[in-house]
Structures are given as structure tokens and as C-alpha cells.
Amino acid sequence: MEPDRQPDSIEDVEGEVQEELEEPPLYRVLLHNDDYTTMQFVVEVLMAVFNKSMEEATRIMLNVHERGVGICGIYPFEIAETKVDTVDTLARENGFPLKCSMERES
């Protein structure tokens, strides 16, 4: 819309707003298997950081254990980044080398 021109109707304004809005990209948060972090600690992290139930946390933990990596959740960038940092902090505080990363959804 031209700066001098007033919208003819509310539909004109809504149409312009719709065109400007775009969903933010999403990121997968991943846990990576290692030979030292206990399965129990991984389950506790999944429940505490990712709000997973015991059953879902156990399923994800087994996926990480068997496949080498597992998806904890899909979030906007800032939330994903915070969750990765939280997992890293918890792991270090508890003496585990648990690795958590994020990758953009395609």
C-alpha cells in the first residue's frame, strides 16, 4: 500500500497484515548417545527440560541409545537454544558428557 493512501476497507488492512506475517523457522532439539551418561539421567532430563511423561521420556531415551540420536522436540530458535543450553548445564553439573544440539527443520 502506498504511504499516502488510506485503506479502502478493513479487508485491505487485513490483507496487508497477512502478507507480512510469516511463521518463524522451527528447530529440532536432539540428544546424542554416549558411553557414559546414564539412561536414568537422560530420562530425568527429558522429563524436566522437555516436559515429557515417564513413558515418552523412556521411549526417546531408548531411541537415543539404539540409534545414536533422538528428537526431544521441535521449537522456535530461542526456545530450542535455551533447551540445549539447559541440557548442557545440567549434564556438566552432574558430571555427564551428554550432548544436545539443534538443527533447523527442513
Biopython code that builds the backbone (N, CA, C, O; Angstrom):
import numpy as np
from Bio.PDB.StructureBuilder import StructureBuilder

atoms = [
    (1, "MET", "N", (0.849, -1.171, 0.000)),
    (1, "MET", "CA", (0.000, 0.000, 0.000)),
    (1, "MET", "C", (0.894, 1.233, 0.000)),
    (1, "MET", "O", (1.933, 1.254, 0.660)),
    (2, "GLU", "N", (0.501, 2.224, -0.718)),
    (2, "GLU", "CA", (1.258, 3.468, -0.804)),
    (2, "GLU", "C", (1.137, 4.216, 0.517)),
    (2, "GLU", "O", (0.085, 4.156, 1.153)),
    (3, "PRO", "N", (2.198, 4.931, 0.955)),
    (3, "PRO", "CA", (2.172, 5.604, 2.249)),
    (3, "PRO", "C", (1.087, 6.668, 2.371)),
    (3, "PRO", "O", (0.532, 6.845, 3.456)),
    (4, "ASP", "N", (0.764, 7.390, 1.281)),
    (4, "ASP", "CA", (-0.218, 8.476, 1.347)),
    (4, "ASP", "C", (-1.646, 7.951, 1.318)),
    (4, "ASP", "O", (-2.569, 8.622, 1.779)),
    (5, "ARG", "N", (-1.823, 6.776, 0.788)),
    (5, "ARG", "CA", (-3.158, 6.254, 0.528)),
    (5, "ARG", "C", (-3.739, 5.600, 1.778)),
    (5, "ARG", "O", (-3.061, 4.814, 2.439)),
    (6, "GLN", "N", (-4.961, 5.914, 2.096)),
    (6, "GLN", "CA", (-5.680, 5.290, 3.208)),
    (6, "GLN", "C", (-6.335, 4.008, 2.701)),
    (6, "GLN", "O", (-6.760, 3.951, 1.548)),
    (7, "PRO", "N", (-6.422, 2.980, 3.544)),
    (7, "PRO", "CA", (-7.084, 1.753, 3.109)),
    (7, "PRO", "C", (-8.563, 2.010, 2.834)),
    (7, "PRO", "O", (-9.217, 2.793, 3.522)),
    (8, "ASP", "N", (-9.075, 1.318, 1.795)),
    (8, "ASP", "CA", (-10.479, 1.460, 1.444)),
    (8, "ASP", "C", (-11.374, 0.729, 2.428)),
    (8, "ASP", "O", (-12.517, 1.128, 2.656)),
    (9, "SER", "N", (-10.860, -0.325, 3.003)),
    (9, "SER", "CA", (-11.688, -1.108, 3.919)),
    (9, "SER", "C", (-10.800, -1.888, 4.877)),
    (9, "SER", "O", (-9.580, -1.943, 4.722)),
    (10, "ILE", "N", (-11.437, -2.480, 5.858)),
    (10, "ILE", "CA", (-10.711, -3.311, 6.823)),
    (10, "ILE", "C", (-10.080, -4.517, 6.118)),
    (10, "ILE", "O", (-9.035, -5.002, 6.551)),
    (11, "GLU", "N", (-10.690, -4.996, 5.059)),
    (11, "GLU", "CA", (-10.139, -6.125, 4.305)),
    (11, "GLU", "C", (-8.785, -5.777, 3.693)),
    (11, "GLU", "O", (-7.895, -6.626, 3.625)),
    (12, "ASP", "N", (-8.627, -4.522, 3.242)),
    (12, "ASP", "CA", (-7.337, -4.099, 2.701)),
    (12, "ASP", "C", (-6.244, -4.196, 3.758)),
    (12, "ASP", "O", (-5.144, -4.673, 3.479)),
    (13, "VAL", "N", (-6.546, -3.746, 4.965)),
    (13, "VAL", "CA", (-5.578, -3.777, 6.061)),
    (13, "VAL", "C", (-5.265, -5.222, 6.429)),
    (13, "VAL", "O", (-4.096, -5.575, 6.585)),
    (14, "GLU", "N", (-6.280, -6.060, 6.571)),
    (14, "GLU", "CA", (-6.076, -7.460, 6.929)),
    (14, "GLU", "C", (-5.236, -8.173, 5.871)),
    (14, "GLU", "O", (-4.378, -8.991, 6.204)),
    (15, "GLY", "N", (-5.481, -7.866, 4.608)),
    (15, "GLY", "CA", (-4.715, -8.485, 3.534)),
    (15, "GLY", "C", (-3.240, -8.126, 3.623)),
    (15, "GLY", "O", (-2.379, -8.979, 3.408)),
    (16, "GLU", "N", (-2.945, -6.872, 3.939)),
    (16, "GLU", "CA", (-1.559, -6.447, 4.067)),
    (16, "GLU", "C", (-0.890, -7.104, 5.271)),
    (16, "GLU", "O", (0.266, -7.517, 5.180)),
    (17, "VAL", "N", (-1.581, -7.205, 6.375)),
    (17, "VAL", "CA", (-1.022, -7.826, 7.573)),
    (17, "VAL", "C", (-0.753, -9.297, 7.310)),
    (17, "VAL", "O", (0.289, -9.806, 7.721)),
    (18, "GLN", "N", (-1.647, -9.985, 6.646)),
    (18, "GLN", "CA", (-1.468, -11.402, 6.332)),
    (18, "GLN", "C", (-0.213, -11.617, 5.490)),
    (18, "GLN", "O", (0.526, -12.576, 5.711)),
    (19, "GLU", "N", (0.028, -10.740, 4.540)),
    (19, "GLU", "CA", (1.193, -10.882, 3.674)),
    (19, "GLU", "C", (2.496, -10.692, 4.443)),
    (19, "GLU", "O", (3.504, -11.312, 4.106)),
    (20, "GLU", "N", (2.490, -9.842, 5.474)),
    (20, "GLU", "CA", (3.704, -9.545, 6.228)),
    (20, "GLU", "C", (4.032, -10.618, 7.257)),
    (20, "GLU", "O", (5.203, -10.794, 7.595)),
    (21, "LEU", "N", (3.038, -11.341, 7.765)),
    (21, "LEU", "CA", (3.267, -12.348, 8.795)),
    (21, "LEU", "C", (3.832, -13.619, 8.191)),
    (21, "LEU", "O", (3.342, -14.119, 7.179)),
    (22, "GLU", "N", (4.861, -14.124, 8.823)),
    (22, "GLU", "CA", (5.466, -15.371, 8.364)),
    (22, "GLU", "C", (5.842, -16.176, 9.596)),
    (22, "GLU", "O", (6.371, -15.623, 10.561)),
    (23, "GLU", "N", (5.580, -17.450, 9.575)),
    (23, "GLU", "CA", (5.904, -18.312, 10.704)),
    (23, "GLU", "C", (7.415, -18.363, 10.884)),
    (23, "GLU", "O", (8.159, -18.454, 9.907)),
    (24, "PRO", "N", (7.869, -18.304, 12.142)),
    (24, "PRO", "CA", (9.326, -18.405, 12.362)),
    (24, "PRO", "C", (9.794, -19.822, 12.061)),
    (24, "PRO", "O", (9.020, -20.770, 12.200)),
    (25, "PRO", "N", (11.043, -19.979, 11.651)),
    (25, "PRO", "CA", (11.551, -21.334, 11.390)),
    (25, "PRO", "C", (11.596, -22.131, 12.692)),
    (25, "PRO", "O", (11.770, -21.570, 13.773)),
    (26, "LEU", "N", (11.438, -23.429, 12.570)),
    (26, "LEU", "CA", (11.475, -24.312, 13.729)),
    (26, "LEU", "C", (12.755, -25.124, 13.727)),
    (26, "LEU", "O", (13.359, -25.368, 12.682)),
    (27, "TYR", "N", (13.157, -25.539, 14.923)),
    (27, "TYR", "CA", (14.402, -26.290, 15.099)),
    (27, "TYR", "C", (14.148, -27.546, 15.913)),
    (27, "TYR", "O", (13.441, -27.521, 16.921)),
    (28, "ARG", "N", (14.739, -28.653, 15.457)),
    (28, "ARG", "CA", (14.688, -29.914, 16.204)),
    (28, "ARG", "C", (15.772, -29.869, 17.268)),
    (28, "ARG", "O", (16.912, -29.496, 16.991)),
    (29, "VAL", "N", (15.411, -30.251, 18.487)),
    (29, "VAL", "CA", (16.406, -30.386, 19.554)),
    (29, "VAL", "C", (16.711, -31.874, 19.669)),
    (29, "VAL", "O", (15.810, -32.698, 19.819)),
    (30, "LEU", "N", (18.003, -32.202, 19.595)),
    (30, "LEU", "CA", (18.444, -33.593, 19.547)),
    (30, "LEU", "C", (19.334, -33.937, 20.734)),
    (30, "LEU", "O", (20.124, -33.112, 21.193)),
    (31, "LEU", "N", (19.195, -35.163, 21.223)),
    (31, "LEU", "CA", (20.128, -35.717, 22.202)),
    (31, "LEU", "C", (20.973, -36.755, 21.493)),
    (31, "LEU", "O", (20.481, -37.489, 20.636)),
    (32, "HIS", "N", (22.253, -36.816, 21.853)),
    (32, "HIS", "CA", (23.183, -37.741, 21.219)),
    (32, "HIS", "C", (23.671, -38.769, 22.231)),
    (32, "HIS", "O", (23.935, -38.439, 23.387)),
    (33, "ASN", "N", (23.788, -40.003, 21.792)),
    (33, "ASN", "CA", (24.225, -41.092, 22.661)),
    (33, "ASN", "C", (25.714, -40.964, 22.984)),
    (33, "ASN", "O", (26.504, -40.483, 22.172)),
    (34, "ASP", "N", (26.070, -41.399, 24.173)),
    (34, "ASP", "CA", (27.472, -41.521, 24.558)),
    (34, "ASP", "C", (27.587, -42.748, 25.458)),
    (34, "ASP", "O", (26.580, -43.350, 25.832)),
    (35, "ASP", "N", (28.810, -43.108, 25.799)),
    (35, "ASP", "CA", (29.041, -44.320, 26.588)),
    (35, "ASP", "C", (29.032, -44.083, 28.092)),
    (35, "ASP", "O", (29.258, -45.026, 28.851)),
    (36, "TYR", "N", (28.783, -42.867, 28.548)),
    (36, "TYR", "CA", (28.916, -42.556, 29.973)),
    (36, "TYR", "C", (27.645, -42.057, 30.649)),
    (36, "TYR", "O", (27.411, -42.364, 31.818)),
    (37, "THR", "N", (26.826, -41.298, 29.940)),
    (37, "THR", "CA", (25.609, -40.754, 30.544)),
    (37, "THR", "C", (24.631, -41.889, 30.824)),
    (37, "THR", "O", (24.378, -42.726, 29.958)),
    (38, "THR", "N", (24.084, -41.913, 32.032)),
    (38, "THR", "CA", (23.162, -42.992, 32.392)),
    (38, "THR", "C", (21.807, -42.804, 31.728)),
    (38, "THR", "O", (21.379, -41.685, 31.447)),
    (39, "MET", "N", (21.150, -43.918, 31.488)),
    (39, "MET", "CA", (19.810, -43.873, 30.904)),
    (39, "MET", "C", (18.860, -43.132, 31.834)),
    (39, "MET", "O", (17.996, -42.386, 31.374)),
    (40, "GLN", "N", (19.014, -43.330, 33.126)),
    (40, "GLN", "CA", (18.149, -42.658, 34.103)),
    (40, "GLN", "C", (18.304, -41.143, 34.031)),
    (40, "GLN", "O", (17.317, -40.411, 34.109)),
    (41, "PHE", "N", (19.545, -40.670, 33.881)),
    (41, "PHE", "CA", (19.765, -39.226, 33.784)),
    (41, "PHE", "C", (19.105, -38.669, 32.525)),
    (41, "PHE", "O", (18.502, -37.597, 32.568)),
    (42, "VAL", "N", (19.212, -39.379, 31.415)),
    (42, "VAL", "CA", (18.583, -38.926, 30.170)),
    (42, "VAL", "C", (17.070, -38.828, 30.348)),
    (42, "VAL", "O", (16.458, -37.852, 29.915)),
    (43, "VAL", "N", (16.470, -39.818, 30.972)),
    (43, "VAL", "CA", (15.023, -39.793, 31.231)),
    (43, "VAL", "C", (14.672, -38.594, 32.111)),
    (43, "VAL", "O", (13.696, -37.895, 31.840)),
    (44, "GLU", "N", (15.454, -38.352, 33.154)),
    (44, "GLU", "CA", (15.193, -37.220, 34.041)),
    (44, "GLU", "C", (15.292, -35.893, 33.298)),
    (44, "GLU", "O", (14.475, -34.998, 33.517)),
    (45, "VAL", "N", (16.283, -35.758, 32.424)),
    (45, "VAL", "CA", (16.434, -34.532, 31.620)),
    (45, "VAL", "C", (15.222, -34.352, 30.707)),
    (45, "VAL", "O", (14.677, -33.254, 30.602)),
    (46, "LEU", "N", (14.809, -35.417, 30.058)),
    (46, "LEU", "CA", (13.657, -35.326, 29.148)),
    (46, "LEU", "C", (12.389, -34.914, 29.886)),
    (46, "LEU", "O", (11.573, -34.161, 29.356)),
    (47, "MET", "N", (12.227, -35.405, 31.100)),
    (47, "MET", "CA", (11.045, -35.051, 31.888)),
    (47, "MET", "C", (11.142, -33.606, 32.395)),
    (47, "MET", "O", (10.163, -32.861, 32.340)),
    (48, "ALA", "N", (12.321, -33.213, 32.888)),
    (48, "ALA", "CA", (12.480, -31.890, 33.497)),
    (48, "ALA", "C", (12.560, -30.759, 32.467)),
    (48, "ALA", "O", (11.927, -29.717, 32.639)),
    (49, "VAL", "N", (13.327, -30.961, 31.412)),
    (49, "VAL", "CA", (13.574, -29.879, 30.445)),
    (49, "VAL", "C", (12.524, -29.856, 29.336)),
    (49, "VAL", "O", (12.134, -28.788, 28.863)),
    (50, "PHE", "N", (12.069, -31.047, 28.922)),
    (50, "PHE", "CA", (11.170, -31.123, 27.772)),
    (50, "PHE", "C", (9.741, -31.495, 28.157)),
    (50, "PHE", "O", (8.895, -31.698, 27.286)),
    (51, "ASN", "N", (9.471, -31.586, 29.462)),
    (51, "ASN", "CA", (8.123, -31.874, 29.971)),
    (51, "ASN", "C", (7.531, -33.157, 29.403)),
    (51, "ASN", "O", (6.338, -33.211, 29.105)),
    (52, "LYS", "N", (8.350, -34.179, 29.252)),
    (52, "LYS", "CA", (7.883, -35.468, 28.736)),
    (52, "LYS", "C", (7.388, -36.329, 29.897)),
    (52, "LYS", "O", (7.874, -36.218, 31.022)),
    (53, "SER", "N", (6.426, -37.177, 29.605)),
    (53, "SER", "CA", (5.970, -38.148, 30.594)),
    (53, "SER", "C", (7.055, -39.212, 30.752)),
    (53, "SER", "O", (7.967, -39.298, 29.930)),
    (54, "MET", "N", (6.957, -40.010, 31.794)),
    (54, "MET", "CA", (7.932, -41.081, 32.019)),
    (54, "MET", "C", (7.970, -42.019, 30.814)),
    (54, "MET", "O", (9.047, -42.428, 30.380)),
    (55, "GLU", "N", (6.815, -42.358, 30.277)),
    (55, "GLU", "CA", (6.747, -43.282, 29.142)),
    (55, "GLU", "C", (7.384, -42.679, 27.892)),
    (55, "GLU", "O", (8.150, -43.341, 27.192)),
    (56, "GLU", "N", (7.060, -41.427, 27.625)),
    (56, "GLU", "CA", (7.617, -40.780, 26.429)),
    (56, "GLU", "C", (9.120, -40.551, 26.588)),
    (56, "GLU", "O", (9.881, -40.738, 25.639)),
    (57, "ALA", "N", (9.544, -40.151, 27.779)),
    (57, "ALA", "CA", (10.969, -39.939, 28.033)),
    (57, "ALA", "C", (11.746, -41.242, 27.866)),
    (57, "ALA", "O", (12.847, -41.244, 27.315)),
    (58, "THR", "N", (11.180, -42.338, 28.336)),
    (58, "THR", "CA", (11.828, -43.648, 28.205)),
    (58, "THR", "C", (11.927, -44.044, 26.737)),
    (58, "THR", "O", (12.949, -44.574, 26.302)),
    (59, "ARG", "N", (10.875, -43.791, 25.979)),
    (59, "ARG", "CA", (10.881, -44.119, 24.547)),
    (59, "ARG", "C", (11.954, -43.322, 23.810)),
    (59, "ARG", "O", (12.684, -43.876, 22.987)),
    (60, "ILE", "N", (12.054, -42.028, 24.099)),
    (60, "ILE", "CA", (13.059, -41.182, 23.450)),
    (60, "ILE", "C", (14.461, -41.626, 23.863)),
    (60, "ILE", "O", (15.363, -41.704, 23.029)),
    (61, "MET", "N", (14.640, -41.916, 25.154)),
    (61, "MET", "CA", (15.948, -42.360, 25.651)),
    (61, "MET", "C", (16.383, -43.638, 24.949)),
    (61, "MET", "O", (17.545, -43.769, 24.566)),
    (62, "LEU", "N", (15.463, -44.581, 24.778)),
    (62, "LEU", "CA", (15.796, -45.834, 24.085)),
    (62, "LEU", "C", (16.140, -45.569, 22.622)),
    (62, "LEU", "O", (17.027, -46.215, 22.064)),
    (63, "ASN", "N", (15.454, -44.637, 22.015)),
    (63, "ASN", "CA", (15.741, -44.241, 20.634)),
    (63, "ASN", "C", (17.164, -43.675, 20.541)),
    (63, "ASN", "O", (17.913, -44.018, 19.626)),
    (64, "VAL", "N", (17.533, -42.809, 21.491)),
    (64, "VAL", "CA", (18.881, -42.245, 21.524)),
    (64, "VAL", "C", (19.897, -43.368, 21.688)),
    (64, "VAL", "O", (20.917, -43.401, 21.000)),
    (65, "HIS", "N", (19.609, -44.280, 22.599)),
    (65, "HIS", "CA", (20.526, -45.387, 22.889)),
    (65, "HIS", "C", (20.716, -46.312, 21.681)),
    (65, "HIS", "O", (21.837, -46.716, 21.374)),
    (66, "GLU", "N", (19.622, -46.640, 21.004)),
    (66, "GLU", "CA", (19.670, -47.603, 19.902)),
    (66, "GLU", "C", (20.118, -46.981, 18.576)),
    (66, "GLU", "O", (20.811, -47.634, 17.795)),
    (67, "ARG", "N", (19.737, -45.751, 18.317)),
    (67, "ARG", "CA", (20.027, -45.119, 17.023)),
    (67, "ARG", "C", (21.140, -44.094, 17.076)),
    (67, "ARG", "O", (21.611, -43.632, 16.037)),
    (68, "GLY", "N", (21.563, -43.734, 18.275)),
    (68, "GLY", "CA", (22.638, -42.765, 18.408)),
    (68, "GLY", "C", (22.179, -41.329, 18.563)),
    (68, "GLY", "O", (22.957, -40.470, 18.978)),
    (69, "VAL", "N", (20.934, -41.063, 18.239)),
    (69, "VAL", "CA", (20.386, -39.712, 18.352)),
    (69, "VAL", "C", (18.865, -39.818, 18.462)),
    (69, "VAL", "O", (18.258, -40.758, 17.948)),
    (70, "GLY", "N", (18.261, -38.843, 19.137)),
    (70, "GLY", "CA", (16.804, -38.828, 19.266)),
    (70, "GLY", "C", (16.291, -37.408, 19.338)),
    (70, "GLY", "O", (16.966, -36.517, 19.854)),
    (71, "ILE", "N", (15.096, -37.200, 18.819)),
    (71, "ILE", "CA", (14.470, -35.876, 18.809)),
    (71, "ILE", "C", (13.710, -35.675, 20.118)),
    (71, "ILE", "O", (12.862, -36.486, 20.491)),
    (72, "CYS", "N", (14.028, -34.577, 20.808)),
    (72, "CYS", "CA", (13.360, -34.243, 22.069)),
    (72, "CYS", "C", (12.142, -33.361, 21.845)),
    (72, "CYS", "O", (11.188, -33.402, 22.622)),
    (73, "GLY", "N", (12.173, -32.570, 20.790)),
    (73, "GLY", "CA", (11.074, -31.666, 20.485)),
    (73, "GLY", "C", (11.449, -30.734, 19.362)),
    (73, "GLY", "O", (12.594, -30.698, 18.912)),
    (74, "ILE", "N", (10.453, -29.972, 18.914)),
    (74, "ILE", "CA", (10.639, -29.020, 17.815)),
    (74, "ILE", "C", (10.123, -27.672, 18.298)),
    (74, "ILE", "O", (8.977, -27.550, 18.732)),
    (75, "TYR", "N", (10.995, -26.651, 18.216)),
    (75, "TYR", "CA", (10.698, -25.358, 18.822)),
    (75, "TYR", "C", (11.209, -24.209, 17.949)),
    (75, "TYR", "O", (12.043, -24.417, 17.067)),
    (76, "PRO", "N", (10.701, -22.985, 18.202)),
    (76, "PRO", "CA", (11.314, -21.806, 17.591)),
    (76, "PRO", "C", (12.756, -21.669, 18.092)),
    (76, "PRO", "O", (13.112, -22.237, 19.125)),
    (77, "PHE", "N", (13.571, -20.924, 17.370)),
    (77, "PHE", "CA", (15.010, -20.846, 17.634)),
    (77, "PHE", "C", (15.349, -20.550, 19.092)),
    (77, "PHE", "O", (16.128, -21.284, 19.701)),
    (78, "GLU", "N", (14.780, -19.488, 19.662)),
    (78, "GLU", "CA", (15.164, -19.066, 21.009)),
    (78, "GLU", "C", (14.837, -20.130, 22.047)),
    (78, "GLU", "O", (15.613, -20.342, 22.979)),
    (79, "ILE", "N", (13.714, -20.793, 21.902)),
    (79, "ILE", "CA", (13.328, -21.839, 22.854)),
    (79, "ILE", "C", (14.248, -23.044, 22.686)),
    (79, "ILE", "O", (14.707, -23.618, 23.673)),
    (80, "ALA", "N", (14.515, -23.426, 21.449)),
    (80, "ALA", "CA", (15.419, -24.551, 21.196)),
    (80, "ALA", "C", (16.799, -24.267, 21.776)),
    (80, "ALA", "O", (17.396, -25.131, 22.418)),
    (81, "GLU", "N", (17.297, -23.074, 21.555)),
    (81, "GLU", "CA", (18.615, -22.690, 22.055)),
    (81, "GLU", "C", (18.656, -22.750, 23.586)),
    (81, "GLU", "O", (19.632, -23.227, 24.164)),
    (82, "THR", "N", (17.612, -22.273, 24.230)),
    (82, "THR", "CA", (17.543, -22.306, 25.693)),
    (82, "THR", "C", (17.530, -23.732, 26.210)),
    (82, "THR", "O", (18.191, -24.038, 27.202)),
    (83, "LYS", "N", (16.784, -24.607, 25.549)),
    (83, "LYS", "CA", (16.715, -26.002, 25.983)),
    (83, "LYS", "C", (18.069, -26.695, 25.811)),
    (83, "LYS", "O", (18.478, -27.464, 26.680)),
    (84, "VAL", "N", (18.762, -26.437, 24.716)),
    (84, "VAL", "CA", (20.098, -27.009, 24.502)),
    (84, "VAL", "C", (21.033, -26.535, 25.617)),
    (84, "VAL", "O", (21.765, -27.340, 26.194)),
    (85, "ASP", "N", (21.013, -25.246, 25.920)),
    (85, "ASP", "CA", (21.873, -24.700, 26.976)),
    (85, "ASP", "C", (21.536, -25.309, 28.337)),
    (85, "ASP", "O", (22.436, -25.611, 29.121)),
    (86, "THR", "N", (20.256, -25.490, 28.617)),
    (86, "THR", "CA", (19.822, -26.070, 29.887)),
    (86, "THR", "C", (20.315, -27.504, 30.026)),
    (86, "THR", "O", (20.816, -27.892, 31.081)),
    (87, "VAL", "N", (20.174, -28.293, 28.957)),
    (87, "VAL", "CA", (20.652, -29.678, 28.984)),
    (87, "VAL", "C", (22.159, -29.709, 29.199)),
    (87, "VAL", "O", (22.654, -30.490, 30.012)),
    (88, "ASP", "N", (22.892, -28.867, 28.478)),
    (88, "ASP", "CA", (24.354, -28.818, 28.624)),
    (88, "ASP", "C", (24.747, -28.487, 30.063)),
    (88, "ASP", "O", (25.648, -29.112, 30.623)),
    (89, "THR", "N", (24.078, -27.514, 30.652)),
    (89, "THR", "CA", (24.373, -27.116, 32.028)),
    (89, "THR", "C", (24.088, -28.255, 33.000)),
    (89, "THR", "O", (24.921, -28.572, 33.849)),
    (90, "LEU", "N", (22.912, -28.873, 32.880)),
    (90, "LEU", "CA", (22.564, -29.988, 33.767)),
    (90, "LEU", "C", (23.546, -31.143, 33.633)),
    (90, "LEU", "O", (23.953, -31.740, 34.630)),
    (91, "ALA", "N", (23.919, -31.451, 32.413)),
    (91, "ALA", "CA", (24.850, -32.561, 32.181)),
    (91, "ALA", "C", (26.198, -32.267, 32.842)),
    (91, "ALA", "O", (26.749, -33.127, 33.528)),
    (92, "ARG", "N", (26.728, -31.068, 32.641)),
    (92, "ARG", "CA", (28.028, -30.727, 33.218)),
    (92, "ARG", "C", (27.970, -30.726, 34.742)),
    (92, "ARG", "O", (28.881, -31.218, 35.407)),
    (93, "GLU", "N", (26.875, -30.161, 35.298)),
    (93, "GLU", "CA", (26.733, -30.112, 36.751)),
    (93, "GLU", "C", (26.684, -31.510, 37.365)),
    (93, "GLU", "O", (27.060, -31.695, 38.522)),
    (94, "ASN", "N", (26.221, -32.491, 36.592)),
    (94, "ASN", "CA", (26.096, -33.859, 37.085)),
    (94, "ASN", "C", (27.223, -34.765, 36.596)),
    (94, "ASN", "O", (27.191, -35.976, 36.815)),
    (95, "GLY", "N", (28.215, -34.178, 35.935)),
    (95, "GLY", "CA", (29.390, -34.928, 35.524)),
    (95, "GLY", "C", (29.195, -35.840, 34.329)),
    (95, "GLY", "O", (29.906, -36.836, 34.187)),
    (96, "PHE", "N", (28.230, -35.511, 33.456)),
    (96, "PHE", "CA", (27.975, -36.334, 32.270)),
    (96, "PHE", "C", (28.357, -35.572, 31.007)),
    (96, "PHE", "O", (28.232, -34.349, 30.956)),
    (97, "PRO", "N", (28.827, -36.298, 29.978)),
    (97, "PRO", "CA", (29.189, -35.651, 28.706)),
    (97, "PRO", "C", (28.015, -35.599, 27.712)),
    (97, "PRO", "O", (28.238, -35.477, 26.508)),
    (98, "LEU", "N", (26.795, -35.689, 28.192)),
    (98, "LEU", "CA", (25.618, -35.715, 27.318)),
    (98, "LEU", "C", (25.644, -34.528, 26.362)),
    (98, "LEU", "O", (25.806, -33.382, 26.781)),
    (99, "LYS", "N", (25.483, -34.816, 25.077)),
    (99, "LYS", "CA", (25.499, -33.769, 24.055)),
    (99, "LYS", "C", (24.080, -33.522, 23.572)),
    (99, "LYS", "O", (23.328, -34.456, 23.293)),
    (100, "CYS", "N", (23.729, -32.248, 23.478)),
    (100, "CYS", "CA", (22.429, -31.819, 22.975)),
    (100, "CYS", "C", (22.700, -30.801, 21.879)),
    (100, "CYS", "O", (23.550, -29.925, 22.036)),
    (101, "SER", "N", (21.982, -30.915, 20.773)),
    (101, "SER", "CA", (22.175, -29.977, 19.664)),
    (101, "SER", "C", (20.827, -29.607, 19.065)),
    (101, "SER", "O", (19.784, -30.126, 19.464)),
    (102, "MET", "N", (20.874, -28.707, 18.109)),
    (102, "MET", "CA", (19.650, -28.310, 17.412)),
    (102, "MET", "C", (19.950, -28.189, 15.930)),
    (102, "MET", "O", (21.069, -27.869, 15.528)),
    (103, "GLU", "N", (18.915, -28.456, 15.116)),
    (103, "GLU", "CA", (19.056, -28.317, 13.675)),
    (103, "GLU", "C", (17.757, -27.781, 13.113)),
    (103, "GLU", "O", (16.675, -28.116, 13.595)),
    (104, "ARG", "N", (17.866, -26.961, 12.108)),
    (104, "ARG", "CA", (16.681, -26.356, 11.505)),
    (104, "ARG", "C", (15.831, -27.397, 10.803)),
    (104, "ARG", "O", (16.334, -28.274, 10.101)),
    (105, "GLU", "N", (14.526, -27.275, 11.010)),
    (105, "GLU", "CA", (13.578, -28.145, 10.325)),
    (105, "GLU", "C", (13.604, -27.810, 8.835)),
    (105, "GLU", "O", (13.716, -26.644, 8.456)),
    (106, "SER", "N", (13.502, -28.825, 8.004)),
    (106, "SER", "CA", (13.502, -28.540, 6.563)),
    (106, "SER", "C", (12.114, -28.559, 5.991)),
    (106, "SER", "O", (11.937, -28.339, 4.793)),
]
sb = StructureBuilder()
sb.init_structure("model")
sb.init_model(0)
sb.init_chain("A")
sb.init_seg("    ")
for serial, (resi, resn, name, xyz) in enumerate(atoms, 1):
    if name == "N":
        sb.init_residue(resn, " ", resi, " ")
    sb.init_atom(name, np.array(xyz, "f"), 0.0, 1.0, " ", f" {name:<3s}", serial, name[0])
structure = sb.get_structure()
